[in-house]
Amino acid sequence: MSPLNTSAARLALREPVQVPPVCCIHTTSCRPTGVHTSYRHHTTPQKYDVCVIGGGHAGCEAATGAARAGARTLLLTQKIDTIGELSCNPSVGGVGKGTLVREVDALDGVIGRVTDRAGIHFRMLNSSKGSAVWGPRAQVDRELYRKHMQDIILNYPNLDVRAAGVFDLEFDRAISSSSSSAPAWGVVTGVRLDSGEIINCSQVVICTGTFLSGEIHIGMKRFPAGRMHEAPAIGLSHALRTAGFQLGRLQTGTPARLDKNSIDFSKLGRQEGDQVPHPFSFLHRKVEHADEQVVCFKTHTTPETHRLVSNSIPLSIHIQETKKGPRYCPSLEAKVTRFGHKANHTVWLEPEGYNSDLIYPNGLSCSMPEELQEPMMRTVPGLENVRMVRPAYGVEYDYVDPRELKSSLETKRIEGLFLAGQINGTTGYEEAAAQGCIAGINAGLAACGRSPLIITRADGYIGVMIDDLVTKGAEEPYRMFTSRSEYRMTVRCDNADLRLTEKGYEAGIISRERWEGFLLDRSAIQNGIEALQSVVLSPTVWEKFGFNMTKDGIPRSAYELLRKPSITLDTLAQSGAVQGLDQLEPHIKARIVIDATYAPHIPRQLADLQVFHADESLLLDPDMDYSQVSGLSEEVRERLQRVRPVTLGAAKRMEGMTPAAAVNLLKHARRTWGATQRAAQLSHEGEVIRPAAVTARA
């Protein structure tokens, strides 16, 4: 079978197609936990289990995730032909972000597989550093990405797609409670379309991106849109405000698109792709266009660029207004303002596809008046005669304070309502896809009466991001970096499957093909490590095999020798010291070397993880009256009241939480809420932790 499997090939390895006799919300479980069963496509069911609003990166992962969980799912999007559209840059991955994509893939998501098929330039960022900070990244062909994503979405088992705008949400307010552990406002019962039609469902995932009351800014011009020439979603903002959600406004933007035939590439730096690209998906051994990679080019702004940008700031409504824009992917106006001492800023010229004449100038995002943009760009080396095809613009949109969410990405305020992507205050395709994956899976599991899939900070970058959002909120667009994780040595991009695929399998959202491939890889890695660890020789004997060793008399295993840059698995195999290494596949060899490199540091990381799990095992009463907790400042009390963390660990990670406040909270929790109540509440929430651990901490 080709390393890039088609949908038909993937489905052939799954369970036989079955049709559920009733809608899964009327059953306690849609199907057995484990390898998921593909259901037949129902085009006009009376009722759906899950409705996903939005066909961007979050929406595609949410829809497929819910369908994998066994829920009958409907994806609602304004235009079917824009499903999988890359709204901004034609790339996927990066430092931190690439690990998110690998984690989504480990949970059987789709973004990694599509990127491997649509990628036209692959690079492993930070490859000169340790693998804990590697960042897989790919330039993608926009047309190919959209095509391959639509091929998956429009043929995905258990998933229907419909072109329609959603105007409002339907709730049942009779099912509510004054208890903070139950819905404070009501439960979802469906969605109302722009046409007035109501679609009934028990779970809704909102993935509206920048479309939620979106407004585009070009100079002093402003007009409603979520993306150029596409209408925003207005009614949903009103529905969320009516339900009591705290909404704010954030900003982002996209650069102009340039005619590549008007650019002088001869004076620019070239960046080639990796000779052997690393696939994003664990299902793939190679990427589809490995031998047809395009070149990217590097240039920079100049003092004259900065002068023109500075002069235009009074003419840009996007800059004059006080909404927060992305700190880590700032507009050119923000760069010039914040870093006035810098003479230039890097600009990458990135091709948009094999059959496209457009260049994406990464680093020139702005919202200047359209007539001023092309003159500004002509001050950049190589762009002296550039022709602008489409102008840059800023976009402003609504978002919900993510502290309104549980770790499952279900809202605390409304049962059955999940949020994913930029509506939660994040920025970037990868962050959106990761949230969509978790929100969709948990919406599907909830529809089927099953416990949610919770990813913690110790499990992966997905857990880091979600924990940061639900405990700290997002006052500016949130972007993932490796530095946000305390456990970088154990949550690397290379081992996402070892961390998450088994969790996904236990939740019942992993395909047969992926599970069988995972078992083979895990077994090969374990067997390879054991073979290396079993060969333990003295320095004298190792020297007989041709290796230069320190003559300290200390026996060392072949596994330990791999920590030396000069010793590889190939040299060990050629020496004859370890048998069978030549039978290992290249990707297995690479993973064994990484494990050997980090092996000396893992015990310290595991000790940190034990402390983390100890804090996470102590649950907090969701109905706790924080006014009765002594020793807390009013600021901390207010934040606890708003966030209502479910564990002591989550409380400690809140902004403004001091060690003294954490101790006082711990004392109060132990005194006022027994272990039995905590275990019962945890079971109710579906986040299973052994009662023994709770008792031990009580």
MIGUTI-223657 format. One record per residue (C-alpha): residue in three letters; x, z, y. Coordinates in steps of 0.25 Angstrom, whole numbers, padded with zeros to 4 digits, always signed. Layout:
BEGIN
alaXZY/...
***
This chain:
BEGIN
met+0000+0000+0000/ser+0005-0003+0014/pro+0010+0009+0022/leu+0000+0006+0032/asn-0013+0008+0024/thr-0026+0001+0029/ser-0039+0009+0030/ala-0044+0002+0017/ala-0031+0007+0009/arg-0033+0021+0015/leu-0047+0022+0010/ala-0044+0017-0003/leu-0036+0029-0006/arg-0048+0039-0002/glu-0059+0045-0010/pro-0071+0035-0014/val-0080+0032-0003/gln-0092+0042-0003/val-0105+0043+0006/pro-0109+0057+0009/pro-0123+0060+0006/val-0126+0067+0019/cys-0119+0069+0032/cys-0108+0079+0031/ile-0113+0088+0041/his-0123+0093+0031/thr-0113+0096+0021/thr-0103+0107+0020/ser-0092+0097+0017/cys-0091+0082+0018/arg-0081+0080+0007/pro-0071+0088-0001/thr-0059+0092+0006/gly-0047+0084+0003/val-0045+0069+0003/his-0057+0063+0011/thr-0067+0054+0006/ser-0071+0041+0014/tyr-0086+0040+0017/arg-0093+0027+0019/his-0096+0022+0033/his-0109+0026+0038/thr-0113+0017+0050/thr-0127+0024+0054/pro-0127+0038+0049/gln-0138+0047+0055/lys-0128+0057+0059/tyr-0113+0058+0060/asp-0105+0071+0058/val-0094+0068+0069/cys-0095+0059+0081/val-0081+0056+0088/ile-0082+0052+0102/gly-0070+0042+0106/gly-0062+0032+0099/gly-0048+0035+0104/his-0037+0042+0097/ala-0044+0056+0096/gly-0058+0049+0092/cys-0051+0040+0081/glu-0045+0052+0075/ala-0057+0061+0076/ala-0066+0051+0070/thr-0057+0048+0058/gly-0054+0063+0057/ala-0069+0066+0056/ala-0072+0055+0046/arg-0060+0060+0037/ala-0067+0074+0037/gly-0079+0067+0031/ala-0088+0067+0043/arg-0097+0055+0046/thr-0090+0051+0059/leu-0094+0043+0071/leu-0084+0038+0082/leu-0090+0035+0095/thr-0082+0027+0105/gln-0086+0018+0117/lys-0079+0006+0111/ile-0075+0004+0097/asp-0065-0007+0101/thr-0057+0004+0108/ile-0056+0014+0097/gly-0041+0017+0095/glu-0038+0012+0109/leu-0024+0017+0115/ser-0029+0021+0129/cys-0015+0023+0135/asn-0001+0021+0128/pro+0000+0012+0116/ser+0008+0023+0108/val+0005+0034+0098/gly+0014+0046+0096/gly+0026+0053+0103/val+0032+0067+0103/gly+0022+0076+0098/lys+0011+0065+0098/gly+0017+0058+0086/thr+0016+0071+0078/leu+0001+0072+0082/val-0001+0058+0076/arg+0006+0061+0063/glu-0003+0074+0062/val-0015+0066+0064/asp-0011+0056+0054/ala-0008+0068+0044/leu-0022+0071+0045/asp-0026+0057+0042/gly-0029+0053+0056/val-0027+0038+0060/ile-0018+0037+0073/gly-0005+0037+0065/arg-0010+0026+0055/val-0014+0018+0067/thr-0002+0020+0075/asp+0007+0015+0063/arg-0001+0002+0062/ala-0001+0000+0077/gly+0012+0005+0081/ile+0022-0005+0087/his+0033+0004+0091/phe+0037+0017+0084/arg+0047+0028+0089/met+0050+0042+0084/leu+0052+0050+0097/asn+0062+0061+0097/ser+0068+0055+0084/ser+0082+0060+0088/lys+0076+0074+0088/gly+0071+0083+0077/ser+0058+0078+0070/ala+0050+0089+0075/val+0049+0082+0089/trp+0049+0068+0084/gly+0038+0060+0090/pro+0033+0047+0083/arg+0027+0037+0093/ala+0022+0023+0092/gln+0019+0012+0102/val+0006+0005+0096/asp-0001-0008+0098/arg-0014-0005+0105/glu-0022-0016+0098/leu-0016-0012+0084/tyr-0019+0003+0087/arg-0033+0000+0091/lys-0035-0010+0079/his-0030-0001+0068/met-0037+0012+0074/gln-0050+0004+0074/asp-0048-0001+0060/ile-0047+0013+0055/ile-0059+0019+0064/leu-0069+0008+0061/asn-0066+0009+0046/tyr-0064+0024+0044/pro-0073+0030+0033/asn-0084+0040+0038/leu-0082+0035+0053/asp-0092+0027+0061/val-0088+0021+0075/arg-0098+0018+0086/ala-0096+0013+0100/ala-0104+0022+0109/gly-0102+0031+0121/val-0105+0046+0119/phe-0112+0052+0131/asp-0116+0066+0126/leu-0115+0076+0115/glu-0127+0082+0108/phe-0126+0097+0105/asp-0135+0108+0098/arg-0135+0120+0108/ala-0144+0128+0099/ile-0132+0130+0090/ser-0123+0139+0099/ser-0118+0153+0100/ser-0113+0163+0110/ser-0101+0166+0101/ser-0088+0159+0105/ser-0086+0156+0090/ala-0098+0147+0089/pro-0102+0135+0098/ala-0105+0140+0112/trp-0113+0128+0116/gly-0118+0121+0104/val-0115+0111+0093/val-0113+0096+0093/thr-0125+0087+0087/gly-0121+0073+0092/val-0117+0064+0103/arg-0126+0056+0113/leu-0121+0042+0115/asp-0122+0034+0129/ser-0134+0027+0123/gly-0141+0040+0121/glu-0140+0040+0106/ile-0137+0053+0099/ile-0127+0053+0087/asn-0129+0066+0079/cys-0116+0073+0073/ser-0111+0087+0071/gln-0097+0085+0077/val-0092+0077+0089/val-0077+0074+0093/ile-0075+0070+0107/cys-0063+0061+0109/thr-0065+0055+0122/gly-0051+0054+0127/thr-0050+0050+0142/phe-0065+0045+0142/leu-0071+0059+0144/ser-0076+0056+0159/gly-0064+0048+0160/glu-0060+0042+0174/ile-0049+0032+0176/his-0040+0032+0189/ile-0032+0021+0195/gly-0027+0024+0209/met-0039+0030+0217/lys-0049+0022+0208/arg-0057+0031+0197/phe-0067+0026+0187/pro-0074+0032+0175/ala-0067+0027+0162/gly-0060+0033+0150/arg-0051+0021+0148/met-0050+0009+0157/his-0063+0001+0156/glu-0069+0011+0146/ala-0080+0021+0151/pro-0078+0036+0150/ala-0086+0046+0142/ile-0094+0054+0153/gly-0106+0061+0146/leu-0097+0069+0136/ser-0090+0076+0148/his-0104+0081+0152/ala-0108+0085+0138/leu-0095+0093+0137/arg-0097+0100+0151/thr-0111+0103+0147/ala-0107+0110+0135/gly-0097+0119+0143/phe-0084+0112+0140/gln-0073+0114+0151/leu-0069+0099+0155/gly-0057+0095+0163/arg-0051+0082+0168/leu-0037+0077+0163/gln-0030+0064+0167/thr-0021+0054+0160/gly-0018+0039+0162/thr-0012+0027+0157/pro-0002+0017+0163/ala-0004+0002+0166/arg-0002-0009+0156/leu+0009-0019+0159/asp+0011-0034+0156/lys+0023-0034+0147/asn+0027-0048+0151/ser+0029-0043+0165/ile+0040-0032+0161/asp+0055-0034+0161/phe+0059-0027+0148/ser+0073-0032+0149/lys+0077-0020+0158/leu+0070-0009+0150/gly+0074+0000+0139/arg+0069-0004+0125/gln+0063+0006+0115/glu+0063+0001+0101/gly+0054+0007+0090/asp+0059+0015+0078/gln+0066+0006+0068/val+0058+0013+0057/pro+0045+0018+0063/his+0039+0031+0059/pro+0024+0030+0055/phe+0014+0039+0061/ser+0005+0040+0048/phe+0010+0047+0036/leu+0002+0036+0028/his+0012+0026+0033/arg+0027+0023+0029/lys+0028+0012+0040/val+0022+0007+0053/glu+0015-0006+0053/his+0023-0013+0064/ala+0037-0006+0061/asp+0044-0020+0062/glu+0037-0025+0074/gln+0039-0014+0084/val+0039-0017+0099/val+0049-0012+0110/cys+0046-0002+0121/phe+0053-0002+0134/lys+0058+0009+0144/thr+0058+0009+0159/his+0056+0019+0170/thr+0050+0022+0183/thr+0058+0021+0196/pro+0058+0029+0210/glu+0050+0017+0215/thr+0040+0019+0204/his+0039+0034+0208/arg+0037+0031+0223/leu+0025+0021+0220/val+0019+0031+0211/ser+0020+0042+0221/asn+0014+0034+0232/ser+0002+0031+0224/ile-0002+0045+0220/pro-0011+0047+0232/leu-0018+0034+0227/ser-0021+0039+0213/ile-0033+0048+0211/his-0028+0051+0197/ile-0016+0058+0202/gln-0023+0065+0214/glu-0033+0072+0205/thr-0029+0085+0199/lys-0032+0082+0184/lys-0021+0085+0174/gly-0014+0073+0168/pro-0004+0072+0156/arg+0008+0080+0159/tyr+0016+0073+0148/cys+0012+0059+0150/pro+0010+0059+0165/ser+0006+0048+0175/leu+0017+0042+0183/glu+0011+0049+0195/ala+0013+0062+0188/lys+0027+0059+0184/val+0031+0055+0198/thr+0025+0067+0204/arg+0030+0077+0194/phe+0044+0072+0192/gly+0048+0067+0206/his+0062+0069+0203/lys+0063+0059+0192/ala+0068+0045+0196/asn+0060+0038+0184/his+0051+0040+0173/thr+0052+0032+0159/val+0042+0021+0156/trp+0040+0015+0143/leu+0034+0001+0142/glu+0026+0001+0129/pro+0020-0012+0123/glu+0005-0011+0120/gly+0005-0020+0107/tyr+0010-0032+0100/asn+0000-0041+0107/ser-0001-0034+0120/asp+0006-0038+0133/leu+0004-0024+0139/ile+0015-0014+0141/tyr+0011+0001+0142/pro+0021+0008+0153/asn+0022+0022+0147/gly+0025+0031+0159/leu+0018+0023+0170/ser+0004+0029+0169/cys-0002+0031+0182/ser-0015+0030+0190/met-0010+0022+0203/pro-0018+0012+0210/glu-0018+0000+0202/glu-0012-0009+0213/leu+0000+0001+0213/gln+0003+0001+0198/glu+0010-0012+0196/pro+0019-0010+0208/met+0023+0003+0203/met+0026-0002+0189/arg+0035-0013+0195/thr+0045-0002+0200/val+0048+0001+0185/pro+0060-0006+0179/gly+0055-0018+0170/leu+0041-0018+0177/glu+0046-0025+0190/asn+0036-0036+0187/val+0026-0029+0178/arg+0011-0033+0178/met+0001-0022+0176/val-0010-0026+0167/arg-0018-0014+0168/pro-0017-0002+0178/ala-0013+0012+0174/tyr-0024+0023+0176/gly-0027+0037+0175/val-0039+0043+0168/glu-0046+0056+0170/tyr-0055+0063+0159/asp-0062+0075+0155/tyr-0057+0085+0144/val-0061+0097+0138/asp-0053+0110+0139/pro-0048+0110+0124/arg-0049+0125+0124/glu-0063+0122+0121/leu-0059+0118+0107/lys-0056+0124+0093/ser-0044+0120+0085/ser-0053+0110+0078/leu-0055+0103+0091/glu-0070+0107+0090/thr-0075+0113+0103/lys-0078+0128+0104/arg-0090+0125+0112/ile-0098+0115+0104/glu-0098+0115+0089/gly-0095+0101+0083/leu-0088+0095+0096/phe-0074+0092+0095/leu-0064+0086+0105/ala-0052+0078+0104/gly-0042+0071+0112/gln-0041+0070+0128/ile-0054+0078+0129/asn-0046+0090+0125/gly-0035+0088+0135/thr-0024+0080+0128/thr-0018+0067+0130/gly-0012+0056+0121/tyr-0017+0048+0109/glu-0010+0058+0099/glu-0016+0071+0104/ala-0030+0064+0104/ala-0029+0059+0090/ala-0024+0072+0085/gln-0036+0080+0091/gly-0045+0069+0086/cys-0040+0070+0072/ile-0043+0085+0072/ala-0056+0085+0080/gly-0061+0074+0071/ile-0057+0080+0058/asn-0063+0094+0062/ala-0076+0087+0067/gly-0077+0081+0053/leu-0074+0093+0046/ala-0084+0101+0054/ala-0095+0091+0051/cys-0092+0093+0037/gly-0093+0108+0038/arg-0078+0110+0035/ser-0067+0118+0042/pro-0059+0112+0053/leu-0045+0107+0052/ile-0036+0115+0061/ile-0022+0111+0064/thr-0014+0122+0070/arg-0001+0122+0079/ala+0007+0125+0066/asp+0001+0112+0059/gly+0004+0102+0069/tyr+0004+0096+0083/ile-0011+0094+0082/gly-0012+0109+0081/val-0003+0111+0092/met-0011+0102+0101/ile-0025+0108+0097/asp-0020+0122+0099/asp-0014+0119+0112/leu-0027+0113+0117/val-0037+0123+0112/thr-0028+0135+0116/lys-0022+0130+0129/gly-0031+0119+0134/ala-0026+0107+0141/glu-0024+0107+0156/glu-0017+0094+0156/pro-0017+0083+0145/tyr-0011+0089+0132/arg+0000+0081+0125/met+0007+0084+0112/phe+0022+0087+0112/thr+0031+0093+0101/ser+0034+0104+0110/arg+0020+0109+0109/ser+0022+0113+0095/glu+0029+0126+0091/tyr+0031+0121+0077/arg+0038+0107+0079/met+0047+0109+0067/thr+0035+0110+0057/val+0025+0101+0064/arg+0033+0088+0065/cys+0028+0073+0065/asp+0034+0071+0051/asn+0027+0082+0044/ala+0013+0080+0050/asp+0007+0077+0036/leu+0013+0089+0029/arg+0007+0098+0040/leu-0007+0092+0041/thr-0011+0082+0030/glu-0014+0093+0020/lys-0022+0100+0030/gly-0030+0088+0032/tyr-0032+0086+0017/glu-0038+0100+0016/ala-0047+0097+0027/gly-0051+0084+0020/ile-0047+0074+0030/ile-0035+0067+0023/ser-0036+0054+0016/arg-0032+0052+0001/glu-0021+0042+0005/arg-0015+0052+0015/trp-0016+0064+0006/glu-0009+0057-0006/gly+0002+0051+0004/phe+0004+0065+0009/leu+0005+0072-0004/leu+0016+0061-0008/asp+0024+0063+0005/arg+0023+0078+0004/ser+0028+0078-0011/ala+0039+0069-0008/ile+0044+0077+0004/gln+0043+0090-0004/asn+0050+0084-0016/gly+0061+0078-0007/ile+0064+0091-0001/glu+0064+0099-0014/ala+0074+0088-0020/leu+0083+0090-0008/gln+0082+0106-0008/ser+0085+0106-0023/val+0099+0100-0021/val+0108+0111-0016/leu+0123+0109-0016/ser+0135+0116-0010/pro+0143+0109+0002/thr+0154+0105-0008/val+0144+0098-0017/trp+0137+0091-0006/glu+0150+0086-0001/lys+0152+0079-0015/phe+0139+0071-0012/gly+0145+0067+0001/phe+0140+0076+0012/asn+0148+0083+0022/met+0145+0098+0021/thr+0149+0111+0027/lys+0158+0119+0017/asp+0150+0132+0018/gly+0147+0133+0004/ile+0132+0134+0006/pro+0124+0125-0003/arg+0114+0116+0004/ser+0102+0108-0001/ala+0101+0093+0001/tyr+0088+0097+0010/glu+0097+0105+0019/leu+0107+0094+0020/leu+0097+0085+0027/arg+0098+0093+0039/lys+0111+0086+0042/pro+0109+0073+0050/ser+0120+0067+0042/ile+0113+0069+0028/thr+0100+0061+0025/leu+0092+0060+0012/asp+0098+0046+0010/thr+0112+0052+0010/leu+0108+0063+0001/ala+0101+0053-0009/gln+0114+0044-0008/ser+0123+0056-0012/gly+0115+0058-0025/ala+0114+0073-0021/val+0098+0072-0021/gln+0091+0064-0031/gly+0078+0056-0027/leu+0079+0055-0012/asp+0080+0040-0012/gln+0066+0040-0018/leu+0060+0047-0005/glu+0052+0038+0005/pro+0059+0037+0019/his+0048+0045+0025/ile+0049+0056+0015/lys+0064+0057+0017/ala+0062+0058+0032/arg+0053+0069+0031/ile+0062+0077+0021/val+0073+0076+0031/ile+0065+0081+0042/asp+0060+0093+0034/ala+0075+0096+0030/thr+0079+0096+0045/tyr+0069+0106+0049/ala+0069+0115+0037/pro+0079+0125+0043/his+0069+0127+0055/ile+0056+0128+0047/pro+0057+0143+0044/arg+0057+0147+0058/gln+0045+0137+0061/leu+0037+0143+0049/ala+0040+0157+0055/asp+0033+0152+0068/leu+0022+0146+0060/gln+0019+0160+0053/val+0018+0166+0067/phe+0008+0155+0071/his+0000+0156+0059/ala-0001+0172+0060/asp-0007+0170+0074/glu-0016+0159+0070/ser-0021+0168+0058/leu-0027+0179+0068/leu-0040+0174+0073/leu-0047+0178+0085/asp-0062+0181+0087/pro-0068+0169+0093/asp-0078+0178+0100/met-0068+0187+0105/asp-0071+0194+0119/tyr-0058+0192+0126/ser-0062+0201+0137/gln-0061+0213+0127/val-0046+0209+0124/ser-0038+0219+0131/gly-0024+0215+0138/leu-0028+0201+0141/ser-0027+0194+0155/glu-0039+0188+0161/glu-0032+0174+0159/val-0029+0176+0145/arg-0043+0182+0142/glu-0050+0169+0149/arg-0041+0160+0141/leu-0045+0167+0128/gln-0059+0166+0131/arg-0059+0151+0134/val-0050+0147+0122/arg-0054+0158+0112/pro-0042+0156+0102/val-0046+0157+0088/thr-0032+0163+0084/leu-0022+0172+0090/gly-0012+0161+0089/ala-0021+0152+0098/ala-0023+0163+0108/lys-0008+0165+0109/arg-0006+0151+0112/met-0016+0151+0124/glu-0011+0149+0138/gly-0008+0162+0145/met-0009+0170+0132/thr+0002+0181+0133/pro+0008+0189+0121/ala+0002+0202+0126/ala-0012+0195+0127/ala-0010+0190+0112/val-0007+0204+0107/asn-0020+0209+0114/leu-0028+0198+0108/leu-0023+0201+0094/lys-0026+0216+0095/his-0040+0213+0100/ala-0042+0203+0089/arg-0038+0212+0078/arg-0046+0223+0083/thr-0059+0216+0086/trp-0060+0205+0075/gly-0058+0207+0060/ala-0051+0198+0051/thr-0064+0196+0043/gln-0071+0191+0056/arg-0059+0182+0059/ala-0059+0176+0045/ala-0074+0173+0046/gln-0073+0167+0060/leu-0061+0158+0055/ser-0069+0153+0043/his-0080+0150+0053/glu-0071+0142+0062/gly-0065+0135+0049/glu-0051+0138+0052/val-0047+0145+0039/ile-0036+0155+0039/arg-0034+0165+0027/pro-0042+0178+0030/ala-0029+0185+0024/ala-0021+0180+0036/val-0032+0185+0046/thr-0033+0199+0039/ala-0018+0200+0039/arg-0017+0198+0054/ala-0029+0207+0057/
***
